[in-house]
Amino acid sequence: MDSSSSPIDLDSNEQIINLEEIQTPRPPSTPNSSSCPLPKKRKENDPSIVWNHFTKVEDSPVDDAKAKCNYCGKMYACHSKRNETSTMQNHLPLCPKNPHKRESSDKYQKTLASEATPEEEVGESDSSMVRNLVTHKYSEEAVRSAIVEMVIIDELPFRIVEGQGFKKMVRLLEPQFKVPCRVTVVRDCMKLFASEKTKLKKLLKNEGIRISLTIDSWTSIQNLNYMCLTTHFLDSDWKLQKKIINFCLIPNHRGDTIGRYVESCLRDWDINKIFTVTVDNANSNDTAILYLRHFLTGNVLGGKYMHIRCCAHILNLVVNESLKECNDAITMVRNAVRYVRSSPAILDKFKECAKKEKIDCEQRFFLDVQT
């Protein structure tokens, strides 16, 4: 071989190799491809659950495919390659006309929350106590029920739900919740009352339960006559229960009037087994008990010992009669208290005198305590 031809051959071979490398590029290297498998694609015969609530629009173009909500008619892009179904999934729990809204929210809107113990619910929490994490889901019905219980338990006015501060607090806690008006809260309270009344009726119809009634009537400062009817009974677990079954206005405090209103209430609750009736030591209540004995049947010994007089009321009458014997001394003390309470300056001067005499007392002054 000639020495002059060898370099030409090498150069030509190198040029051929370089051209082949340019014309046929190598695939990019994927290091550790065996340890990082590609995600599995969903099978074509396994469609998303979203399509149970959405329908593809047939008239839409292929490049701009649309899907329509079966409930509210809202349109979403649903191109098979460019769009995903997550936007439609997020729409289902918020759709106002979705009848399966609760199921959708159960699937997509669960969060973690700490479970409060009964002690913490009443404000007696312990910082060292371990609290459990539970799944929490938003429910509009549960929030409305909690508002009704708050109004009833805390004896709040219905207009509290229309206050700006309450609405702001609810908006920060749960933006999805729409605060109801006070008319809706009243309606929810009546629904809760009807539900609890039905449960209590079933409980009182149990065989073997005898009820003791307490009747209390009084006149308010607006000169309105009220009557409260309370039941006391032992449940199946031998626990004493106390339930108010009636709180109403009455025209007067006559015995037959009280008897008729009590009879109407007992008929409404379907109660006919009465053990005792506790009332104040007033003459009108004697007439009311005589009226109820003719109405009630199945009483113990024919209702002979049904009438129970309130011992606290009797004691109060005794004390008031005895106080009349020292009326002059009580009048002097009452006048002194009235003078001290007449102005803030006199009250401050009285407290200074008490400090000089080293009398340590933080109690306030009251003119009369009837009970």
HUQUI-V866577 format. One record per pair of residues at least 24 apart in sequence whose C-alpha atoms are under 10 Angstrom apart, sorted by the first residue. I is the first residue (numbers start at 1). J is the second residue. Records with the same first field share a line. If there is no record, write none. Layout:
I = J ; J
This chain:
48 = 85 ; 89
49 = 85 ; 89
50 = 85 ; 86 ; 87 ; 88 ; 89 ; 90 ; 91 ; 92
51 = 85 ; 88 ; 89
53 = 88 ; 89 ; 92 ; 98 ; 100
54 = 88 ; 89 ; 92
69 = 95 ; 97 ; 98
70 = 97 ; 98
71 = 95 ; 96 ; 97 ; 98 ; 99
72 = 96 ; 97 ; 98
73 = 97
94 = 176
101 = 139
102 = 137 ; 138 ; 139 ; 140
105 = 137 ; 138 ; 139
106 = 136 ; 137 ; 138 ; 139
107 = 137
108 = 137
109 = 135 ; 136 ; 137 ; 138 ; 139
110 = 134 ; 135 ; 136 ; 137 ; 138
111 = 135 ; 136 ; 137 ; 138
112 = 136 ; 137
113 = 137
138 = 174 ; 176 ; 177
139 = 176 ; 177
140 = 174 ; 176 ; 177 ; 178 ; 179
141 = 177
143 = 170 ; 174 ; 177 ; 178 ; 179
144 = 177 ; 178 ; 179 ; 180 ; 184 ; 185 ; 188
145 = 185 ; 188 ; 189 ; 192
147 = 179 ; 180 ; 185 ; 188 ; 189
148 = 184 ; 185 ; 186 ; 187 ; 188 ; 189 ; 190 ; 191 ; 192
149 = 188 ; 189 ; 192
151 = 185 ; 186 ; 189
152 = 189
157 = 182
158 = 182 ; 183 ; 184 ; 185 ; 186 ; 189
159 = 183 ; 185 ; 186
160 = 185
161 = 185
197 = 245 ; 269
198 = 269
200 = 243 ; 245 ; 269
201 = 268 ; 269 ; 270 ; 271
202 = 269
203 = 235 ; 236
204 = 233 ; 235 ; 269 ; 270 ; 271 ; 273
205 = 269 ; 270 ; 271 ; 272 ; 273
206 = 235 ; 236
207 = 273
208 = 234 ; 235 ; 236 ; 273
209 = 233 ; 234 ; 235 ; 236 ; 273 ; 274 ; 275
210 = 234 ; 235 ; 271 ; 272 ; 273 ; 274 ; 275 ; 276 ; 299 ; 300
211 = 241 ; 271 ; 272 ; 273 ; 274 ; 275 ; 276 ; 277
212 = 242 ; 273 ; 274 ; 275 ; 276 ; 277 ; 278 ; 306 ; 308
213 = 242 ; 243 ; 244 ; 245 ; 262 ; 274 ; 275 ; 276 ; 277 ; 278 ; 279 ; 306 ; 307 ; 308
214 = 244 ; 276 ; 277 ; 278 ; 279 ; 280 ; 308 ; 310
215 = 246 ; 258 ; 262 ; 277 ; 278 ; 279 ; 280 ; 285
216 = 247 ; 258 ; 278 ; 279 ; 280 ; 285
217 = 247 ; 248 ; 249 ; 250 ; 252 ; 253 ; 258 ; 279 ; 280 ; 285
218 = 249 ; 250 ; 252 ; 253
219 = 249 ; 250 ; 252 ; 253
224 = 249 ; 250 ; 251 ; 252
225 = 249 ; 250 ; 251 ; 252 ; 253
226 = 250 ; 251 ; 252 ; 253
227 = 252 ; 253 ; 258 ; 261 ; 262
228 = 262
229 = 261 ; 262 ; 265 ; 266
230 = 277 ; 278
231 = 274 ; 277
232 = 275 ; 276
233 = 275
245 = 269
253 = 284 ; 285 ; 288
254 = 283 ; 284 ; 285 ; 287 ; 288
255 = 282 ; 283 ; 284 ; 285 ; 286 ; 287 ; 288 ; 289 ; 290 ; 291
256 = 284 ; 285 ; 286 ; 287 ; 288 ; 289 ; 290 ; 291 ; 292
257 = 284 ; 287 ; 288 ; 291
258 = 284 ; 285 ; 287 ; 288 ; 289 ; 291 ; 292
259 = 284 ; 285 ; 286 ; 287 ; 288 ; 289 ; 290 ; 291 ; 292 ; 293 ; 295
260 = 288 ; 291 ; 292 ; 295
261 = 288
262 = 288 ; 291 ; 292
263 = 288 ; 291 ; 292 ; 295 ; 296
266 = 296
271 = 296
272 = 296 ; 297 ; 298 ; 299
273 = 297 ; 298 ; 299 ; 300
274 = 298 ; 299 ; 300 ; 303 ; 306
275 = 299 ; 300 ; 301 ; 303 ; 305 ; 306 ; 307
276 = 300 ; 303 ; 304 ; 305 ; 306 ; 307 ; 308
277 = 303 ; 305 ; 306 ; 307 ; 308 ; 309 ; 310
278 = 306 ; 307 ; 308 ; 309 ; 310 ; 311
279 = 307 ; 308 ; 309 ; 310 ; 311 ; 313
280 = 308 ; 309 ; 310 ; 311 ; 312 ; 313 ; 314
281 = 308 ; 309 ; 310 ; 311 ; 312 ; 313 ; 314 ; 317
282 = 309 ; 310 ; 313 ; 314
285 = 309
312 = 371
313 = 371
315 = 371
316 = 370 ; 371
317 = 371
319 = 371
320 = 370 ; 371
333 = 367
334 = 366 ; 367 ; 368
335 = 367
336 = 367
337 = 365 ; 366 ; 367
338 = 365 ; 366 ; 367
340 = 365
341 = 365 ; 366 ; 367
